[in-house]
Amino acid sequence: MAKLGLTHHFKGGTKEQYDATVKVVHPNDGKGLPAGQVYHAAGPTADGFLVVAIWDSPASWERFRDDQLLPALGSLPNGLPAPPTETTFEVHNEVTG
């Protein structure tokens, strides 16, 4: 099964909102990866905050989204603004160093 890549752009999102959100939805106080996520990077853009993730399968992403991410986005008063603009893709090539 192919890996799933995705980007989330949170228009108007800030570093502080990202930090508050990732601490809740990622293990180890935001320093670990959820089950099935193999890559995570995030940073500010000109108009918000962008998250890039690679998942071992679409099913892993869907479990995380439904069980952790969406409930947290709806309940965090200082978290990222939802919903983000989402782009998904099947990973065709992955280069690691």
N, CA, C and O atoms as CSV, one atom per row, in Angstrom:
chain,resi,resn,atom,element,x,y,z
A,1,MET,N,N,0.842,-1.188,0.000
A,1,MET,CA,C,0.000,0.000,0.000
A,1,MET,C,C,0.882,1.245,0.000
A,1,MET,O,O,1.877,1.308,0.723
A,2,ALA,N,N,0.523,2.211,-0.793
A,2,ALA,CA,C,1.299,3.441,-0.926
A,2,ALA,C,C,1.135,4.336,0.302
A,2,ALA,O,O,0.091,4.346,0.955
A,3,LYS,N,N,2.179,5.075,0.591
A,3,LYS,CA,C,2.105,6.062,1.660
A,3,LYS,C,C,1.242,7.229,1.209
A,3,LYS,O,O,1.082,7.482,0.015
A,4,LEU,N,N,0.689,7.933,2.188
A,4,LEU,CA,C,-0.145,9.104,1.939
A,4,LEU,C,C,0.590,10.349,2.404
A,4,LEU,O,O,1.069,10.406,3.537
A,5,GLY,N,N,0.679,11.340,1.536
A,5,GLY,CA,C,1.209,12.635,1.919
A,5,GLY,C,C,0.071,13.627,2.034
A,5,GLY,O,O,-0.929,13.523,1.324
A,6,LEU,N,N,0.224,14.588,2.928
A,6,LEU,CA,C,-0.799,15.630,3.016
A,6,LEU,C,C,-0.211,16.924,3.508
A,6,LEU,O,O,0.790,16.954,4.224
A,7,THR,N,N,-0.861,17.992,3.103
A,7,THR,CA,C,-0.540,19.315,3.636
A,7,THR,C,C,-1.816,19.899,4.219
A,7,THR,O,O,-2.912,19.698,3.694
A,8,HIS,N,N,-1.652,20.613,5.298
A,8,HIS,CA,C,-2.740,21.379,5.906
A,8,HIS,C,C,-2.282,22.818,6.030
A,8,HIS,O,O,-1.267,23.107,6.664
A,9,HIS,N,N,-3.032,23.711,5.425
A,9,HIS,CA,C,-2.749,25.135,5.562
A,9,HIS,C,C,-3.829,25.738,6.448
A,9,HIS,O,O,-5.015,25.701,6.120
A,10,PHE,N,N,-3.403,26.288,7.567
A,10,PHE,CA,C,-4.308,26.939,8.515
A,10,PHE,C,C,-4.194,28.447,8.304
A,10,PHE,O,O,-3.303,29.094,8.855
A,11,LYS,N,N,-5.097,28.996,7.506
A,11,LYS,CA,C,-5.066,30.430,7.220
A,11,LYS,C,C,-5.263,31.199,8.531
A,11,LYS,O,O,-6.209,30.948,9.278
A,12,GLY,N,N,-4.357,32.130,8.791
A,12,GLY,CA,C,-4.410,32.913,10.012
A,12,GLY,C,C,-3.805,32.206,11.213
A,12,GLY,O,O,-3.754,32.773,12.305
A,13,GLY,N,N,-3.342,30.963,11.024
A,13,GLY,CA,C,-2.742,30.214,12.134
A,13,GLY,C,C,-1.393,30.783,12.536
A,13,GLY,O,O,-0.685,31.375,11.721
A,14,THR,N,N,-1.048,30.597,13.795
A,14,THR,CA,C,0.208,31.122,14.333
A,14,THR,C,C,1.049,29.988,14.924
A,14,THR,O,O,0.554,28.884,15.151
A,15,LYS,N,N,2.322,30.281,15.168
A,15,LYS,CA,C,3.226,29.327,15.809
A,15,LYS,C,C,2.687,28.937,17.182
A,15,LYS,O,O,2.741,27.768,17.564
A,16,GLU,N,N,2.178,29.894,17.909
A,16,GLU,CA,C,1.659,29.608,19.248
A,16,GLU,C,C,0.457,28.656,19.181
A,16,GLU,O,O,0.343,27.741,19.996
A,17,GLN,N,N,-0.428,28.871,18.216
A,17,GLN,CA,C,-1.579,27.988,18.048
A,17,GLN,C,C,-1.127,26.589,17.626
A,17,GLN,O,O,-1.651,25.590,18.121
A,18,TYR,N,N,-0.164,26.518,16.721
A,18,TYR,CA,C,0.377,25.226,16.308
A,18,TYR,C,C,0.962,24.491,17.514
A,18,TYR,O,O,0.648,23.323,17.742
A,19,ASP,N,N,1.812,25.173,18.286
A,19,ASP,CA,C,2.447,24.546,19.449
A,19,ASP,C,C,1.402,24.012,20.430
A,19,ASP,O,O,1.559,22.914,20.964
A,20,ALA,N,N,0.348,24.776,20.667
A,20,ALA,CA,C,-0.716,24.330,21.584
A,20,ALA,C,C,-1.431,23.103,21.031
A,20,ALA,O,O,-1.785,22.196,21.784
A,21,THR,N,N,-1.644,23.072,19.717
A,21,THR,CA,C,-2.356,21.955,19.095
A,21,THR,C,C,-1.503,20.698,19.071
A,21,THR,O,O,-1.975,19.629,19.459
A,22,VAL,N,N,-0.267,20.801,18.629
A,22,VAL,CA,C,0.572,19.609,18.487
A,22,VAL,C,C,0.856,18.972,19.845
A,22,VAL,O,O,1.020,17.755,19.925
A,23,LYS,N,N,0.917,19.767,20.913
A,23,LYS,CA,C,1.120,19.213,22.253
A,23,LYS,C,C,-0.026,18.289,22.663
A,23,LYS,O,O,0.171,17.348,23.431
A,24,VAL,N,N,-1.209,18.563,22.150
A,24,VAL,CA,C,-2.386,17.760,22.508
A,24,VAL,C,C,-2.544,16.550,21.598
A,24,VAL,O,O,-2.911,15.473,22.068
A,25,VAL,N,N,-2.274,16.706,20.310
A,25,VAL,CA,C,-2.590,15.630,19.362
A,25,VAL,C,C,-1.427,14.683,19.082
A,25,VAL,O,O,-1.654,13.579,18.587
A,26,HIS,N,N,-0.196,15.074,19.380
A,26,HIS,CA,C,0.949,14.183,19.188
A,26,HIS,C,C,1.402,13.635,20.535
A,26,HIS,O,O,1.285,14.315,21.555
A,27,PRO,N,N,1.924,12.399,20.542
A,27,PRO,CA,C,2.403,11.829,21.801
A,27,PRO,C,C,3.630,12.561,22.339
A,27,PRO,O,O,4.258,13.362,21.648
A,28,ASN,N,N,3.948,12.256,23.597
A,28,ASN,CA,C,5.147,12.784,24.249
A,28,ASN,C,C,5.166,14.309,24.245
A,28,ASN,O,O,6.178,14.939,23.939
A,29,ASP,N,N,4.007,14.886,24.597
A,29,ASP,CA,C,3.879,16.345,24.703
A,29,ASP,C,C,4.227,17.058,23.399
A,29,ASP,O,O,4.794,18.151,23.410
A,30,GLY,N,N,3.877,16.420,22.263
A,30,GLY,CA,C,4.104,17.027,20.968
A,30,GLY,C,C,5.444,16.720,20.335
A,30,GLY,O,O,5.745,17.216,19.249
A,31,LYS,N,N,6.250,15.911,20.996
A,31,LYS,CA,C,7.593,15.624,20.473
A,31,LYS,C,C,7.662,14.298,19.720
A,31,LYS,O,O,8.677,14.010,19.086
A,32,GLY,N,N,6.601,13.484,19.774
A,32,GLY,CA,C,6.589,12.200,19.089
A,32,GLY,C,C,5.620,12.211,17.916
A,32,GLY,O,O,4.879,13.174,17.714
A,33,LEU,N,N,5.635,11.143,17.155
A,33,LEU,CA,C,4.722,11.000,16.025
A,33,LEU,C,C,3.593,10.045,16.396
A,33,LEU,O,O,3.824,9.046,17.078
A,34,PRO,N,N,2.375,10.345,15.953
A,34,PRO,CA,C,1.270,9.419,16.177
A,34,PRO,C,C,1.515,8.118,15.408
A,34,PRO,O,O,2.291,8.089,14.453
A,35,ALA,N,N,0.852,7.053,15.829
A,35,ALA,CA,C,0.961,5.765,15.157
A,35,ALA,C,C,0.641,5.933,13.673
A,35,ALA,O,O,-0.410,6.465,13.316
A,36,GLY,N,N,1.547,5.480,12.817
A,36,GLY,CA,C,1.343,5.541,11.380
A,36,GLY,C,C,1.933,6.758,10.700
A,36,GLY,O,O,2.102,6.753,9.480
A,37,GLN,N,N,2.254,7.808,11.454
A,37,GLN,CA,C,2.863,8.989,10.818
A,37,GLN,C,C,4.371,8.775,10.773
A,37,GLN,O,O,4.988,8.453,11.788
A,38,VAL,N,N,4.966,8.954,9.588
A,38,VAL,CA,C,6.398,8.711,9.447
A,38,VAL,C,C,7.201,9.991,9.243
A,38,VAL,O,O,8.431,9.967,9.301
A,39,TYR,N,N,6.516,11.108,9.004
A,39,TYR,CA,C,7.201,12.385,8.806
A,39,TYR,C,C,6.252,13.513,9.175
A,39,TYR,O,O,5.053,13.438,8.908
A,40,HIS,N,N,6.792,14.553,9.786
A,40,HIS,CA,C,5.992,15.726,10.154
A,40,HIS,C,C,6.907,16.942,10.117
A,40,HIS,O,O,7.991,16.934,10.701
A,41,ALA,N,N,6.463,17.981,9.428
A,41,ALA,CA,C,7.166,19.263,9.427
A,41,ALA,C,C,6.108,20.360,9.400
A,41,ALA,O,O,5.022,20.174,8.851
A,42,ALA,N,N,6.432,21.494,9.994
A,42,ALA,CA,C,5.465,22.592,10.041
A,42,ALA,C,C,6.203,23.914,10.142
A,42,ALA,O,O,7.321,23.992,10.652
A,43,GLY,N,N,5.541,24.960,9.635
A,43,GLY,CA,C,6.141,26.276,9.728
A,43,GLY,C,C,5.208,27.363,9.239
A,43,GLY,O,O,4.189,27.090,8.605
A,44,PRO,N,N,5.573,28.606,9.545
A,44,PRO,CA,C,4.736,29.732,9.162
A,44,PRO,C,C,4.787,30.008,7.663
A,44,PRO,O,O,5.794,29.751,7.002
A,45,THR,N,N,3.687,30.534,7.144
A,45,THR,CA,C,3.611,31.016,5.767
A,45,THR,C,C,3.245,32.494,5.830
A,45,THR,O,O,3.062,33.044,6.916
A,46,ALA,N,N,3.138,33.126,4.690
A,46,ALA,CA,C,2.799,34.549,4.651
A,46,ALA,C,C,1.428,34.829,5.246
A,46,ALA,O,O,1.181,35.926,5.747
A,47,ASP,N,N,0.529,33.841,5.196
A,47,ASP,CA,C,-0.832,34.097,5.688
A,47,ASP,C,C,-1.350,33.035,6.657
A,47,ASP,O,O,-2.560,32.875,6.816
A,48,GLY,N,N,-0.435,32.311,7.304
A,48,GLY,CA,C,-0.901,31.305,8.261
A,48,GLY,C,C,0.186,30.337,8.645
A,48,GLY,O,O,1.346,30.711,8.817
A,49,PHE,N,N,-0.212,29.059,8.780
A,49,PHE,CA,C,0.716,28.023,9.217
A,49,PHE,C,C,0.477,26.782,8.386
A,49,PHE,O,O,-0.670,26.419,8.125
A,50,LEU,N,N,1.564,26.115,7.960
A,50,LEU,CA,C,1.484,24.952,7.086
A,50,LEU,C,C,2.052,23.729,7.792
A,50,LEU,O,O,3.117,23.791,8.406
A,51,VAL,N,N,1.323,22.608,7.698
A,51,VAL,CA,C,1.776,21.329,8.229
A,51,VAL,C,C,1.901,20.362,7.060
A,51,VAL,O,O,1.004,20.270,6.222
A,52,VAL,N,N,3.029,19.635,7.008
A,52,VAL,CA,C,3.268,18.610,5.994
A,52,VAL,C,C,3.484,17.297,6.732
A,52,VAL,O,O,4.289,17.228,7.661
A,53,ALA,N,N,2.767,16.253,6.321
A,53,ALA,CA,C,2.902,14.955,6.984
A,53,ALA,C,C,2.896,13.841,5.960
A,53,ALA,O,O,2.270,13.940,4.904
A,54,ILE,N,N,3.609,12.772,6.298
A,54,ILE,CA,C,3.590,11.540,5.514
A,54,ILE,C,C,3.092,10.444,6.452
A,54,ILE,O,O,3.556,10.307,7.584
A,55,TRP,N,N,2.140,9.672,5.948
A,55,TRP,CA,C,1.528,8.580,6.713
A,55,TRP,C,C,1.812,7.261,6.014
A,55,TRP,O,O,1.930,7.209,4.789
A,56,ASP,N,N,1.922,6.186,6.806
A,56,ASP,CA,C,2.198,4.880,6.205
A,56,ASP,C,C,1.033,4.344,5.392
A,56,ASP,O,O,1.209,3.450,4.563
A,57,SER,N,N,-0.169,4.890,5.627
A,57,SER,CA,C,-1.350,4.470,4.861
A,57,SER,C,C,-2.473,5.488,5.063
A,57,SER,O,O,-2.477,6.229,6.045
A,58,PRO,N,N,-3.419,5.520,4.134
A,58,PRO,CA,C,-4.591,6.371,4.344
A,58,PRO,C,C,-5.367,5.994,5.607
A,58,PRO,O,O,-5.906,6.870,6.283
A,59,ALA,N,N,-5.429,4.704,5.931
A,59,ALA,CA,C,-6.169,4.260,7.128
A,59,ALA,C,C,-5.567,4.842,8.406
A,59,ALA,O,O,-6.306,5.238,9.307
A,60,SER,N,N,-4.233,4.898,8.498
A,60,SER,CA,C,-3.585,5.491,9.684
A,60,SER,C,C,-3.951,6.965,9.819
A,60,SER,O,O,-4.263,7.436,10.912
A,61,TRP,N,N,-3.911,7.690,8.701
A,61,TRP,CA,C,-4.294,9.095,8.716
A,61,TRP,C,C,-5.739,9.253,9.156
A,61,TRP,O,O,-6.031,10.097,10.002
A,62,GLU,N,N,-6.637,8.471,8.611
A,62,GLU,CA,C,-8.064,8.597,8.938
A,62,GLU,C,C,-8.327,8.313,10.418
A,62,GLU,O,O,-9.138,8.999,11.040
A,63,ARG,N,N,-7.655,7.316,10.987
A,63,ARG,CA,C,-7.810,7.030,12.426
A,63,ARG,C,C,-7.353,8.220,13.260
A,63,ARG,O,O,-8.055,8.652,14.174
A,64,PHE,N,N,-6.165,8.749,12.939
A,64,PHE,CA,C,-5.646,9.901,13.684
A,64,PHE,C,C,-6.573,11.096,13.533
A,64,PHE,O,O,-6.905,11.759,14.516
A,65,ARG,N,N,-6.989,11.369,12.312
A,65,ARG,CA,C,-7.879,12.507,12.043
A,65,ARG,C,C,-9.165,12.404,12.857
A,65,ARG,O,O,-9.568,13.354,13.528
A,66,ASP,N,N,-9.797,11.246,12.788
A,66,ASP,CA,C,-11.103,11.083,13.414
A,66,ASP,C,C,-11.040,10.940,14.931
A,66,ASP,O,O,-11.923,11.422,15.640
A,67,ASP,N,N,-9.988,10.274,15.434
A,67,ASP,CA,C,-9.912,9.981,16.871
A,67,ASP,C,C,-9.171,11.038,17.681
A,67,ASP,O,O,-9.432,11.195,18.873
A,68,GLN,N,N,-8.245,11.769,17.048
A,68,GLN,CA,C,-7.432,12.714,17.798
A,68,GLN,C,C,-7.518,14.148,17.279
A,68,GLN,O,O,-7.818,15.073,18.034
A,69,LEU,N,N,-7.256,14.322,16.000
A,69,LEU,CA,C,-7.124,15.684,15.479
A,69,LEU,C,C,-8.425,16.470,15.487
A,69,LEU,O,O,-8.480,17.563,16.051
A,70,LEU,N,N,-9.469,15.935,14.874
A,70,LEU,CA,C,-10.724,16.690,14.793
A,70,LEU,C,C,-11.324,16.993,16.160
A,70,LEU,O,O,-11.773,18.118,16.381
A,71,PRO,N,N,-11.352,16.030,17.094
A,71,PRO,CA,C,-11.859,16.383,18.426
A,71,PRO,C,C,-11.030,17.486,19.101
A,71,PRO,O,O,-11.583,18.352,19.779
A,72,ALA,N,N,-9.717,17.452,18.915
A,72,ALA,CA,C,-8.868,18.469,19.544
A,72,ALA,C,C,-9.078,19.832,18.909
A,72,ALA,O,O,-9.172,20.834,19.617
A,73,LEU,N,N,-9.154,19.886,17.569
A,73,LEU,CA,C,-9.341,21.181,16.906
A,73,LEU,C,C,-10.635,21.841,17.348
A,73,LEU,O,O,-10.712,23.066,17.443
A,74,GLY,N,N,-11.640,21.040,17.616
A,74,GLY,CA,C,-12.918,21.594,18.042
A,74,GLY,C,C,-12.966,22.033,19.490
A,74,GLY,O,O,-13.865,22.777,19.883
A,75,SER,N,N,-11.994,21.575,20.303
A,75,SER,CA,C,-12.077,21.850,21.736
A,75,SER,C,C,-10.974,22.749,22.284
A,75,SER,O,O,-11.069,23.206,23.423
A,76,LEU,N,N,-9.939,23.011,21.506
A,76,LEU,CA,C,-8.841,23.842,22.004
A,76,LEU,C,C,-9.144,25.327,21.799
A,76,LEU,O,O,-9.270,25.772,20.658
A,77,PRO,N,N,-9.263,26.096,22.871
A,77,PRO,CA,C,-9.560,27.519,22.695
A,77,PRO,C,C,-8.396,28.292,22.072
A,77,PRO,O,O,-8.613,29.329,21.445
A,78,ASN,N,N,-7.170,27.802,22.237
A,78,ASN,CA,C,-6.005,28.517,21.689
A,78,ASN,C,C,-5.309,27.697,20.606
A,78,ASN,O,O,-4.128,27.911,20.335
A,79,GLY,N,N,-6.038,26.746,19.973
A,79,GLY,CA,C,-5.452,25.906,18.939
A,79,GLY,C,C,-5.599,26.514,17.553
A,79,GLY,O,O,-6.117,27.619,17.390
A,80,LEU,N,N,-5.137,25.778,16.570
A,80,LEU,CA,C,-5.196,26.234,15.181
A,80,LEU,C,C,-6.631,26.406,14.709
A,80,LEU,O,O,-7.514,25.646,15.110
A,81,PRO,N,N,-6.869,27.395,13.863
A,81,PRO,CA,C,-8.218,27.602,13.331
A,81,PRO,C,C,-8.591,26.461,12.374
A,81,PRO,O,O,-7.795,26.062,11.524
A,82,ALA,N,N,-9.787,25.959,12.525
A,82,ALA,CA,C,-10.239,24.845,11.683
A,82,ALA,C,C,-11.403,25.292,10.829
A,82,ALA,O,O,-12.097,26.235,11.210
A,83,PRO,N,N,-11.649,24.682,9.723
A,83,PRO,CA,C,-10.847,23.592,9.152
A,83,PRO,C,C,-9.718,24.140,8.304
A,83,PRO,O,O,-9.815,25.256,7.793
A,84,PRO,N,N,-8.634,23.365,8.145
A,84,PRO,CA,C,-7.555,23.793,7.273
A,84,PRO,C,C,-7.889,23.496,5.817
A,84,PRO,O,O,-8.816,22.744,5.518
A,85,THR,N,N,-7.126,24.092,4.928
A,85,THR,CA,C,-7.167,23.698,3.522
A,85,THR,C,C,-6.274,22.467,3.406
A,85,THR,O,O,-5.097,22.511,3.766
A,86,GLU,N,N,-6.836,21.374,2.903
A,86,GLU,CA,C,-6.107,20.109,2.850
A,86,GLU,C,C,-5.795,19.712,1.414
A,86,GLU,O,O,-6.641,19.815,0.525
A,87,THR,N,N,-4.568,19.258,1.207
A,87,THR,CA,C,-4.154,18.663,-0.053
A,87,THR,C,C,-3.557,17.301,0.274
A,87,THR,O,O,-2.685,17.199,1.137
A,88,THR,N,N,-4.018,16.251,-0.408
A,88,THR,CA,C,-3.457,14.918,-0.199
A,88,THR,C,C,-2.856,14.412,-1.502
A,88,THR,O,O,-3.232,14.842,-2.592
A,89,PHE,N,N,-1.912,13.487,-1.361
A,89,PHE,CA,C,-1.289,12.884,-2.534
A,89,PHE,C,C,-0.724,11.524,-2.174
A,89,PHE,O,O,-0.318,11.285,-1.037
A,90,GLU,N,N,-0.702,10.634,-3.162
A,90,GLU,CA,C,-0.023,9.358,-2.993
A,90,GLU,C,C,1.468,9.621,-3.165
A,90,GLU,O,O,1.889,10.234,-4.146
A,91,VAL,N,N,2.264,9.151,-2.201
A,91,VAL,CA,C,3.705,9.388,-2.263
A,91,VAL,C,C,4.290,8.539,-3.397
A,91,VAL,O,O,4.228,7.310,-3.369
A,92,HIS,N,N,4.844,9.211,-4.371
A,92,HIS,CA,C,5.458,8.567,-5.526
A,92,HIS,C,C,6.949,8.305,-5.268
A,92,HIS,O,O,7.483,7.268,-5.662
A,93,ASN,N,N,7.605,9.250,-4.610
A,93,ASN,CA,C,9.037,9.137,-4.378
A,93,ASN,C,C,9.345,9.754,-3.014
A,93,ASN,O,O,8.809,10.801,-2.654
A,94,GLU,N,N,10.213,9.088,-2.272
A,94,GLU,CA,C,10.609,9.588,-0.966
A,94,GLU,C,C,12.118,9.440,-0.855
A,94,GLU,O,O,12.651,8.339,-0.988
A,95,VAL,N,N,12.802,10.542,-0.613
A,95,VAL,CA,C,14.257,10.532,-0.480
A,95,VAL,C,C,14.579,10.907,0.954
A,95,VAL,O,O,14.076,11.907,1.467
A,96,THR,N,N,15.412,10.113,1.597
A,96,THR,CA,C,15.813,10.424,2.967
A,96,THR,C,C,17.332,10.527,3.014
A,96,THR,O,O,18.035,9.950,2.184
A,97,GLY,N,N,17.819,11.264,3.986
A,97,GLY,CA,C,19.250,11.503,4.082
A,97,GLY,C,C,19.959,10.603,5.026
A,97,GLY,O,O,21.174,10.713,5.190
